[in-house]
Structures are given as C-alpha cells and as structure tokens.
Amino acid sequence: MPLITSQIPESWEQLELLVTAILSECGMEARRQIALDLPRGTVDVDVLAEENVDGIIHRTICECKNWQHNIPKDVVHAFRTVMQETGAHRGYIVSKVGFQSGAILAAHSTNIELVTFAEFQEKHFEKWIKTQLWAIEEEIGAFNTYYEPLGPPGYSKLANDEERAAYDAVFEKYAFAGLMLQPFSPYLRIARPYPLPPLPFNVAEIEARGLIVPDDIKVAAAYREFFRLLVAHAKKGLAALRAVNPITRGTPSESVTRDD
C-alpha cells in the first residue's frame, strides 16, 4: 500500500501534527491536545477526530508515542480506560517502532489498534485519497478545462497570430500539469476502481512530447507532497492561462467564474 506522506516525524509533536493533518484531510474534524470530560474528571488526549456519518458522530482518539522503544502494556491498559470512559468508537496507539508482546495481547479484542506511523497511513489511505481527489478537483478543476479534448477555452476568439503564440506558450508551459492530473480525476473512479499512478510519477511520455517537467514534482515519492506540488503548479498555470484567454483576461483570476 502506498504511503500518504514521506515525512518521518522527529518528535512527538511532529507525530501528533501529522496524524491530525491526515485525519483532517480524510474529511474529519481533527484536533490535538484536547481535554475530554470523564465521569471522574478530565483526560488529555493527543488527537481527537470526529466525523458525522449519517447523522451519527463517530469519535476516534489517537495516542501518539514517538518513543525509541516498543510500547509496553501499561500504555494500552491506560488507553483502554480512556476509550471506555469517553465512548470513542475507534482508538489508535501510534508508535515509532512497535509494541511489546504484552501490549499486543492487551489490545486484543478491543476497539484499539496498535500501529506504526506507516501502518496508520495504510489504514487511512483509501479514505484519504478519495477525499483528496475531490478536494483537488474542487480547488483547481477550472485548470483541467484547458487540457480537455475539446481544446483550450477562448482559443477560437484570439484575434491574431501574436495572441495565439502567447496562448500557445503558456499552454505548453503548464501542459505537464494538465497531463499529470488526468489519471487522478475523481470522475474516473465513480463507476469502477481506477488504479493510481505509482510514485515517483513516470514522466517519460510527457517529456517525450518535448514538455518540461519541474524537478521537484519528478522526485516526489508520496502522494501528499506530490499533490501539493501539482496543485501549486496548476494554480500558477490557471492564472497564466486566464491572462491570455480572451474570455477571462483583464479579470483577476480569483474573480473568474467561467473560463469558456
């Protein structure tokens, strides 16, 4: 299973931040360092994530341990009490290295999962990728319209060869992003499963067309970093394309409602 991020947490705080970010990017309301009420006081939890599923709030709690040794059973016993008294639906203890045999036994037949950070990513990958593909479509879907089979919007309205040459130059500069985004379209996955391109992205066919692909995106090895780079390039491209599109030029990019 591919990983969401290539980042390796170097501290407990970084581990908490990444776990919170992943759950948030899965569509949950995720927060860290939260005090929860218990029947006999309060308890501080590392990460709390809540999600509304058909009107029912599902609560996930994560305990993040960036320790240099395997987690002992005492941590699991304490976390079982937290899970029971908070009524959480799912709990994760996220370890840097692993768990002692006693901890594994203590979590058996409970709603607590013991995972490394890599395993935590694997368990959430399908939910994360589905949510992120739709989020990307919402954020830069207008960019994709410039690279659809019907042709770039506004091109037929260009007045002369000079305008066409300017449009062509911008179109070609950002064509790599348009081509790389195509296999990540969420619409491809509505009717049936559609495989994700593995990373690093194979840019051989794109470069064979004479297009230039930035080095940063060629070496991105995890989807979170890859998508951030790709979206950033697409946003720049969209602003540049709108500046040469006769339908949109002269209008601030963020104010454009239609490109065609």
C-alpha positions in Angstrom: 0.0 0.0 0.0 1.4 3.4 -0.9 2.1 6.0 1.8 0.3 9.3 2.2 3.4 11.2 3.2 7.2 10.7 3.1 7.7 12.8 6.2 9.2 11.0 9.1 8.3 12.5 12.5 11.3 13.5 14.5 9.4 14.3 17.7 6.1 13.5 19.5 4.8 16.9 18.4 5.5 16.3 14.7 3.9 12.9 15.0 0.7 14.4 16.5 0.7 17.1 13.8 0.9 14.6 11.0 -1.7 12.3 12.5 -4.0 15.3 13.0 -3.4 16.5 9.4 -4.1 13.1 7.9 -7.4 12.6 9.7 -8.4 16.2 8.8 -7.6 15.5 5.2 -9.8 12.4 5.4 -12.7 14.8 6.0 -12.8 14.5 9.8 -12.8 17.4 12.3 -9.4 16.6 13.9 -7.8 18.5 16.8 -4.8 17.8 19.0 -4.1 18.2 22.7 -7.8 18.1 23.7 -9.2 17.8 27.2 -12.2 15.4 27.4 -14.7 15.1 30.2 -14.8 11.8 32.1 -17.2 10.6 34.8 -14.4 11.4 37.3 -12.7 14.4 35.9 -11.0 15.0 32.6 -8.3 13.4 30.4 -6.0 15.0 27.8 -5.8 13.1 24.5 -3.2 13.6 21.9 -5.5 13.7 18.8 -9.3 13.7 18.7 -11.1 13.3 15.4 -14.9 13.4 14.9 -16.9 12.6 11.8 -20.6 12.8 11.1 -21.8 9.5 9.5 -25.5 9.7 8.6 -26.2 11.9 11.5 -24.2 9.9 14.0 -20.9 11.4 15.4 -18.1 8.9 15.3 -15.2 9.6 17.5 -11.6 8.5 17.0 -8.8 9.0 19.6 -5.1 8.7 18.9 -2.3 8.3 21.4 1.0 9.2 19.7 4.2 7.7 21.1 7.4 8.8 19.3 9.4 6.6 21.7 12.7 4.9 20.7 11.5 1.6 22.2 8.5 -0.7 21.9 5.3 0.4 23.7 4.6 -1.6 26.9 1.2 -3.0 28.0 0.7 -0.3 30.7 0.1 2.3 28.0 -2.6 0.1 26.4 -4.3 -0.5 29.7 -4.5 3.2 30.4 -5.7 3.9 26.9 -8.5 1.2 27.3 -9.8 3.2 30.2 -9.8 6.4 28.2 -11.7 4.7 25.3 -14.3 3.2 27.6 -15.0 6.3 29.6 -15.1 8.7 26.6 -17.3 6.4 24.5 -14.9 6.7 21.5 -15.6 4.4 18.6 -12.1 3.7 17.5 -8.7 4.2 19.1 -5.1 4.1 17.7 -1.9 4.0 19.6 0.7 5.2 17.0 4.3 4.0 17.8 7.5 5.0 16.2 9.0 1.5 16.4 6.4 -1.1 17.6 4.8 -2.8 20.6 5.8 -5.3 23.3 4.0 -8.7 23.2 2.1 -7.8 26.3 0.7 -4.6 24.7 -0.4 -6.6 21.7 -2.3 -9.0 24.0 -3.8 -6.2 26.0 -5.3 -4.6 22.8 -6.7 -7.9 21.5 -10.5 -8.0 21.0 -10.8 -4.3 21.8 -11.6 -1.3 19.6 -7.9 -0.2 19.9 -5.5 -0.7 17.0 -1.7 -0.7 17.6 0.1 0.7 14.6 3.3 2.3 13.4 3.0 5.6 11.6 3.4 3.8 8.3 0.6 1.4 9.2 -1.6 4.3 10.3 -1.2 5.8 6.9 -2.0 2.5 5.2 -5.2 2.1 7.1 -6.4 5.6 6.1 -5.1 5.7 2.6 -8.3 4.8 0.7 -10.4 7.3 2.6 -7.6 9.9 2.4 -7.1 9.6 -1.4 -10.8 9.6 -2.2 -11.3 12.8 -0.2 -8.2 14.5 -1.6 -9.0 13.8 -5.2 -12.4 15.5 -4.9 -10.7 18.4 -2.9 -8.2 18.9 -5.7 -11.0 18.8 -8.3 -12.8 21.5 -6.4 -9.7 23.6 -5.9 -8.3 23.6 -9.5 -10.9 21.9 -11.6 -11.0 25.0 -13.8 -7.4 24.3 -14.8 -8.4 21.0 -16.2 -10.8 22.6 -18.7 -7.8 24.0 -20.6 -6.5 20.5 -21.3 -9.7 18.7 -22.2 -10.2 17.1 -25.7 -12.4 20.0 -26.8 -9.4 22.3 -26.8 -8.4 25.3 -24.7 -11.3 27.7 -23.9 -11.2 31.0 -25.7 -8.7 30.0 -28.3 -11.0 30.4 -31.2 -11.6 34.0 -30.1 -8.0 35.0 -30.3 -7.6 38.0 -32.7 -4.2 37.3 -34.4 -1.0 35.2 -34.6 0.7 37.1 -31.8 -2.1 36.4 -29.4 -2.2 32.7 -30.4 1.6 32.4 -29.9 1.3 33.9 -26.4 -1.5 31.5 -25.6 0.4 28.5 -27.0 3.5 29.3 -25.0 1.6 29.4 -21.7 -0.5 26.3 -22.6 2.7 24.3 -23.4 4.5 25.5 -20.3 1.8 24.1 -18.0 0.7 21.1 -20.1 2.8 18.8 -17.9 0.4 19.6 -15.0 -2.7 19.0 -17.1 -1.4 15.6 -18.3 -0.4 14.6 -14.8 -3.7 15.5 -13.3 -5.7 13.5 -15.8 -5.3 10.0 -14.2 -6.2 11.5 -10.8 -9.6 12.7 -11.8 -12.2 11.5 -9.3 -14.7 11.1 -12.1 -12.7 8.2 -13.4 -13.4 6.3 -10.2 -17.2 6.9 -9.9 -18.3 3.8 -11.9 -15.4 1.4 -11.1 -12.0 1.2 -9.5 -9.2 3.0 -11.4 -5.6 2.4 -10.5 -3.5 5.3 -9.2 -0.2 6.0 -11.0 2.6 4.9 -8.7 5.1 7.5 -7.5 7.5 8.9 -8.4 5.4 9.7 -11.4 6.7 8.3 -14.7 7.2 11.4 -16.8 8.9 9.6 -19.8 5.9 10.0 -22.1 5.3 13.7 -21.1 9.0 14.6 -21.7 8.9 12.7 -25.0 6.4 15.3 -26.2 9.1 17.9 -25.6 7.4 19.2 -22.4 9.4 20.4 -19.4 8.5 18.8 -16.0 9.9 20.6 -12.9 12.4 18.5 -11.0 10.6 18.9 -7.6 7.5 17.0 -8.9 9.5 14.4 -10.7 11.1 13.1 -7.4 8.0 13.4 -5.1 7.6 9.9 -3.6 4.4 10.2 -1.6 1.0 11.5 -2.6 0.6 14.3 0.0 3.8 16.1 -1.2 3.1 15.2 -4.8 -0.4 16.7 -4.7 0.8 19.9 -3.0 3.4 20.5 -5.7 1.0 19.6 -8.5 -1.8 21.9 -7.2 0.7 24.7 -6.8 1.9 24.4 -10.4 -1.7 24.1 -11.6 -2.7 27.3 -9.7 0.1 29.2 -11.3 -0.8 27.8 -14.7 -4.5 28.7 -14.3 -3.7 32.3 -13.5 -1.3 32.5 -16.5 -3.8 30.9 -18.9 -6.6 33.2 -17.8 -4.3 36.1 -18.5 -4.1 35.1 -22.2 -7.6 33.7 -22.6 -9.7 36.5 -24.3 -12.7 35.4 -22.2 -11.0 36.0 -18.9 -8.0 38.3 -19.4 -8.3 41.5 -17.6 -10.2 39.9 -14.8 -8.4 38.8 -11.6 -8.0 35.1 -11.7 -9.8 34.6 -8.3 -12.8 36.5 -9.7 -13.3 34.4 -12.8 -16.5 32.3 -12.7 -16.2 30.6 -16.1 -13.3 30.1 -18.4 -15.2 29.1 -21.6 
